[in-house]
């Protein structure tokens, strides 16, 4: 396989590539607005279109000649390492790896600053360069490399990215469970006979799905969504809490998920652990 080499200043700089991405982001934002308008006129569901339109723009447009509107305005284009136009499958691999590089705190993009050919990790894996428009190869040489795409590199990048995503997601759920507002909500739910009755009489598992808090010193508010799994079904409960001193107290709770929101009874003035009370507190 032949490898094309360009003059050093023919490879696109970090600034030009950043400009191209910013311009493409602007184009996608405009397409997003147009999608909302058209979907409103046609009364069509907008969520699928908001995913399909950007993907169509990125994958199809880049595969056609290796550039987009942003790349053209920035005066750069994508080529295969042999100097030819990139194949469609190369661009698919490249864009997937670009997403994975972003997951790795954009390390793959920053790597181009230290690369002789200004290649990012996704360029190396996909077998592409980003060059100035109109640039021609300075010379070519033959190599033992058999294919454009670096499959082992793709596997390594995917494995590392998946591992980091798993660690981040696991950490988020771990700290959510340990938050005192979540603990207060779970204590309230386990003391509430209405909740137990709705899931079959016995609560087997609870999970904090989301939590939003706003604190001001010793005071604060929180909204928590808890998934409750029982021996005969599951429900979602949203609790609203206030913080006073070092404790959180449930002031409102409701079952969510259907067209109607069913409010749960919330008692007053009794601490967590007293079963008659439907108020729960958790110390920090």
Protein Blocks (a to p, Z undefined) as FASTA:
>chain_A
ZZddddfklpccfklmmmmmmmmmmmmmmmmmmmmmmmmmnopafklmmmmmmmmmmmmm
mmnooiafklmmnopacddfkopacdfklmmmmmmmmmmmmmnoolmmmmmmmgfklpaf
klmmnopacddehiacfbdcddfbfbfblfklmmmmmmmmmmmmmmmmmmmmmmmmmpmk
lmmmmmmmmmpmklmmmnoopafbdcdfbdcdddehjbccdddddddddfkbccdddddd
ddehjaccdfbdcdehifbdcdddddehiaehiakbccdcddZZ
